[in-house]
């Protein structure tokens, strides 16, 4: 092995160490910033910052997000009810949490996905990732 091969290997090792050190520093800073935002900023500011990050990183993604609100004003959204009924048929053993309920005057149980639970579905060759997200209004 020549001295130029040795110095080249040492140079690559030094570069790799620098990259790893920088990545660890950035990750630690991001975790600290996230912790500070969650602990010390009002919920509205936290949601605004999260929204801004989603918009920014959304420009680099091929995914599309569709939001189906449960209520449209004070009226229940029929699309939400339809999505909820559809997802009840897509619950699989990979789902860790489901919600089961029964109203007093009904004979059947209602089975739906629980908050923050993810359901993966494929329709006409397109993969959908459904997530029930809840926020207080």
N, C-alpha and C positions, 0 to 999 in steps of 0.2 A: 504494500500500500504506500503510495507516495504521500508526501507532506501536503500536496494540494488536495488530495482526496480526504485526508484527515481534517484539514481546516474547513473544507466544504461541509463535511458531516457535522463538525462542531458548530458551524454557522447555521445549518438547518436546525440543529438541536436548540440553539439559542433563540432562533426565530419561533420555534414551536413553544418554548417556554414563555416567551413574551406574549404570544397569542393566547395561551392558556391563562396566564396571569391577568391579561386584559379582560378576557371573557369572564373570569371569576369575579373581577372587580366590578364589571358592569352588572352581572347578575346580583351581587350583593347590594349594589346601589339601588337596583330596581326593587329588590325585596324590601329594603329599608323605606324607599319612597312609597311603596304600596302599603306598608304597615302604617306609616305616618298619615297617609290619606285616609285609610280606613278608621284610624283611631281618633284623629283630631279635626277632620273636616266634616262639616254638616253633610247629611246624606244627599242633599240636592247637588252640592258641589262634587261629591264623589261620583254621582251618576253622570254629571256633565263631563267630568274628566274621562270616565269609562267610555262614554259615548264618543268623545273626541278621538280616543285611541281606536275604537272600533271603526270609525269613519276613516282615519288615517291608514290603518292596516287593511281596511276593506278595499282600498285602491289596488293592493297587490294580490288580491285573492280572486279566484274564479268562482267562489261561492256567492250565492245570493241569499239574503235573509228576507223572509216573509213574516210579518208580525200580524197575528190575529188576536185582536183584543176581545176579552170576554164581554165587555159592555161597550156599546156605542152610545155615549151619553148616559142616560138612565135606562136604556133599553138593552135587553140581552141580545148579543150578536148571534144570529143563526149559523154563521160560518164557524164560529167557535164551537157551538154545540155539535155541528157536523164533524169537525176535526176531532173533537173529543170522542164521538161515537166511532169514527173510523179508527182512531189509534187504539181503542179498546180491543179491536180485532187484531191488532199487530203486536200486542204484548207477547213477549217471548220469555223463555227461561233465563235469558241474559239480563232481563230487568230485575233489579234487586228490590225495588219498592213499587207497589201498586196501591191504589186507593179503592177500597170497597165500601159501598154505602147502600142503604135501603131506606126509602121513605116509608112512613107509616102506612100510607094508603096504596102502596105499590106491592105487587107480588114478586117482582124480579129485583135482583141485586144490580147495582151500578158498579162497574169495574172500569177504572180509568188509570192513567199514569199519574204518578205522584209528582209534586213539585221538584224541579231540577232533574228529573229522570229523563233519560234519552232513549228514543225509539228509532231504530234504523229501518228504513223501508226503501224498497225499489219499486218504482212504478214506470212502466214503459221504458225500461232501461236507464232511468234516471234515479240516482241515489238521493234519498232525502234523509236528513237528520232532524228529527223532531225533538224539541226540548220545551217542556212547560216551565216558563219563567214567570215568577210572580213578583210584583212590586206593589207597595202600598200607595194608594192615591190620596 
